[in-house]
Amino acid sequence: MIDKIIFLSEMGFEGKIPSNHTNMRTEFAWMNALNADHKNLYLYNDVKNYNHVFLILPKGKLNLSAEGSEISETPNPVSGLYSSNFIDILKKNNKKIHYIQEGPNWWFNDYNIIDQFNFYNILSKCDTIFSHNEIDKKFYKGLFPSINVRVIKTLLIEDLIKHINPSKEDKVIVGGNFARWYGGFQSYIVANEFKCEKWAQESHAKRKLEGNIPDLNHLRRLSWAAWINELSTFKYAVHLMPTVAAGTFSLNCAYLGIPCIGNKDVDTQRLCHPELAVSVDDVEKARILATKLKNDKEFYNKCSKQSKKLYRKHYDLSIWKKEMNNIL
């Protein structure tokens, strides 16, 4: 019998994700690889007779400053969901319920006290917790020692990008904007070592006046397929993002053979760019590696070829499917 699988998230669409979807983000790649359905999370009463239900819970909005002081009394929009019995209803109508990490593992720490405990109780009822990285796995295993905690690897579906032939122009991409979430300022400083054009992506975190930095260009917001095509024109990448999450940037670079300096706690960085994986606060080492990539052609070529090889070893679709089939 073929397993019936569905993903539930805050997105509103229903159905399956085709392999030629132009915005094949990681969660869409997972759905495609598992031939899964998708439905809006708030329609959980209608979800019945599935073998596996994957939950991507909305993060909601936080009302704390960086140091933990409350800056707003605006209610968290996910409070109602997290205080409901939706997990019990899903478990009654389906076989297995799996939680998939969304964002950094600490995000719920900034919820109000009631929501923190409600979130914990939701996860405690799941059959499996899927984390982004090995470091996240340890986090969740510490909170839920009796629950099966596994890593769900970040994934690329290559149908729309396999024709791309990287051009490797003499320019560097900075993987994020000038916000604490992305660590864009540090990446920008390290990128100076390459002495070439510097670029960043536009995102929700692009800061006011960031576009006025005279030697930093910005890519407009792009679909996933268009982003990979633009990324293929870069020779170097720096992504000192302190927020440990899915690691799509490092994986995209590895697929294209672009050496990327980045956070060693992110699995895609550690596994695909091992010689360029640094402690996120070790900006000194990141600068040294940038200089070496710029001046040592042999080292650059080694890192480039290695990243493509390790991408295939750890993140090829066939590997992903085999590992997930074993888990499920």
N, C-alpha and C positions, 0 to 999 in steps of 0.2 A: 504494500500500500504506500502510495506517495504521501508524504506528510503535507498537511494543510498548514500554511504559515501565514501569519498576518503581523504587520507592524502597526502600532498605534502611536500617533504623535499629534502635536497641535496643528499640523498642516491640514488643510481642508479637503484635499482631493481624495477620491476613492479609485481603487483599481491597482494595476501593476505598473512597474517602471520598465519601459522598453530599453534595449541596449543602445539605441541611438538617441537617448534623451540628452539634450544639449546642456543640461545643468546637472550632470551626473556627480553630485556631491557624494560624500562617503555613505550617508544613510541611504541614498538612492542606489548606490552600488551594492550595498548589502541586500536591499530588497530585490534587486534584479538578479543577483547571484543565487538567491534562495527561491526565486520565482514566487515571491510573497505578494500577498494583497496588502493594501494600505487603507486605513480608515481613520477619521478624526477620533482622537482619544475620548472626547466627550460623548461619543456614540457607543460607549462600551457595553451598554445594555443590548445592542444589536449584534455583538460579537459572540458567535456560538459555533461549537463543533470544530474548533481548530486544535491541531496537535500542539502548535507552538504559537504563543502570543508574545511578541517583543514590544516592550514599552520604552518609548523615548519621551520621558516626562518633560514638560516645559519647565525652564529654569525659574521663570517669574522675575520680578523686579526686586532689587534690594534697596534698603533705605538707610544703609550705614555708610559712614565715611571709611576711609582706608584704615583708620585706627580704631574703628568700632563704635564711634559715636553716632547716635541716631540723628539723621538729618531730615527725616520726613515721617509723617504718620500715615502715609498713603498705604492702604491695604495691599497685601501681596495678592495679585489676581489668581494665583494657584491655590490659595488657602482653602477655598471651597472644595476643590477636587481632592486635595490632600487629606481633608477631614472626612471625606465620604467613604463608603464601603465598596468602591469600585473594584478593588482587588478581589474581594470576596465574591462579587458577582462574576468576574472573569474566571476565577478558579472553579466556580460552580458550573459554568457553561463550556469550559475548555480544559484541555489536559495539562499543559505546562505554561507557566507564566515566567517570562524572563525580563529583567530590567537591564537596559543598556545605559551606561554612563553618558550624561550629557554635560559637556563642559568640564571644568576642573572638579576634582572630588570634594573640595572644600566649600563649594558654592552654597550648600544648604546651611553652613555655619552662620551665615548672615541673615537667615530667616528669624522671625520672632520665635520665642521658646516653644510655643505650641506647634508651630509649623515644623520646627526641627524634629520634635518627637513624632509628629504625624508622618513626616518623610521617612524617618527611621523605621517606623512601623510598617509602612508600605513595602520597603525593601525587605523587611524581615519575613514577609509573606510570600516572596517570590521563590521560585524553584532554582533559579540561577541569576547571578549578578554578573553581567559582562562589563569589564572595565576596558579602558583605552590602552593602558600600559601596564607593565609588570609592577611599577611602583604604585599604581592605583590598585592593582590586585592585592598588594600587601595591606593597603589602607582598608579596603572593604573586608578582607579576610579577618583583620583585627576587630572590626565592628560586628561581623557576622561569621563567627568561627564554624557554625554548623551548616552554613549555606555554601553550595558549590559556586565558587568565584572563578571565572575564566576571563581571558583576554579575547576580545573580538577585534581582530586586526583591521586597521584602516585598509581600504581597498580601492583600486582603480578598475573601471571597466573600459577597455581600450578601443572599442569599436570606432569611436569618432576621432581618436588621436593617434592611431597606429601608423598613419601615413606621414606623420610629422618627421621632418629631418632637421634636427637642431642646427642652427646657424652659428651659435656661439660668438656673438658680437662682443666687443670689448666693453662690457658694461656689467654692473652689479645690481641685483635686486635685493632690497631690504624687505624682509618678510613681516611687515606690520607698521602700524602708525605710531605716533609719539604719545602713547598712553602706557600706563603701568602694565596693563593686560598684555601688550605686545612687546614692550621694551624697545620700541623703535628708535629712541634716541641713542642707546648703546650700539644698536646695529648700524646706525648711520655713522657713528664715530669709527667703528671698526671698518666699515665699507670705504672710508677715506683712504685706507691703506692700499686699495686697488688702483687709485689714481686714474679713474675712468668715470664714465657717466654713472650716476646713481639714480635708482628708481625705487619707488614704493607703490603699494596698491592703495587705492581709495577704499575705505570701509566705513562702517558706522563709527569707528574710533578715530577717524581723521580729525585732527584738532584744528581749531580756529587759528589761522595764520600759518599752519603747516605748509600750505601751498605757496607761501611767500619765501620759503627757504630757497635761496638763489641757485644752489647746486643740487637740488633734489627734484626730480620729475615724478609725476604720479600717473599711473595707469588708471583710466576710468574704470568704473565698475563693469565687469564682464561676466558673461555666462561661463560656466566651468570649461567648456570646450574651447572657447575663445581665450580664456586665461591660459590654458596649457599651451596653446599656439603662441601667445605672446611670451610666455615664460621660456619657450624653446630658443628664443633669440639671445638669452643671457648667458654669460660665461661663468659668473660667480653668484653666490647667494650667501646672505647672512641673516640668521633668524634667532636672535638672542631673546626669545620669548619666554618669560618666566612662568607663564601659565601653562601647566602641563595638560594637554588635551589630546585630540586625535592625531595631530602631527601630519596633516595633509601636505603642508608646505614642503617639509623634508622629503616626503614620499614622492611628490610631484617632481622635485629636483632630481631624485635618484632615478626615476623612470627616464628622464631626459639626459642623465649623465652630467648634471651640473653639480660640482662640489658645493656643499652647503655647510657652513659653520653654524652649529646650533646646540640646543639644550640636550645634554646627555641623558636626562630623565625621560625623554620622549623616545619611545621604542623605534619609530621610523628613523630618527636621527641616529640613535645608538647602533642599530642594526645595519643601516644602509650607508652611513657616513662615519664609521667608527674612528677614523683618524682625525675627524673634524668635530667630534662630539666633546663639548666642554661643560664644566659647571657653569650655570647661567650667569653667575656672578664673577666668573674668571674672565673678565673682559681683557685682561693682559694677555692671557693665552690665546684668546680669539684674535687679537691684533697680530700676534706672532704668526699664527696660522695663516691669516690673510696675507701677510707679507711673503710667507713661504709659497703660498699658492700663486702669488703674482710673479715671483722671481725664480721659482724652481719649476721648470717645465715638466721635468720627470715626475715630481711630486704631484703636480696638477693632473697629469695624464693618469697616474696611478689612482688618484682619488676619483676621477671621472669614470674610468673603466670599472673600478671596484664598486661604485655605487650602482651602476646598471646591473652588474653581476649579482650583487646582494639583493637588489630589488627582486630579481627573478627567483633567487633562492628562498626568500622569506615572504614575498608578497604577490607572487604570481597567482592568478585567479585559480588555477588548478590546485595550488597549495592551500589557498584559503578555503576552497570547497571541501577538500579532504579533511582539513582540521575541523571545520564546522560540522561536517557529517559525523565525525568521530565524537564530537561533544554532544550533539543532539541525539 
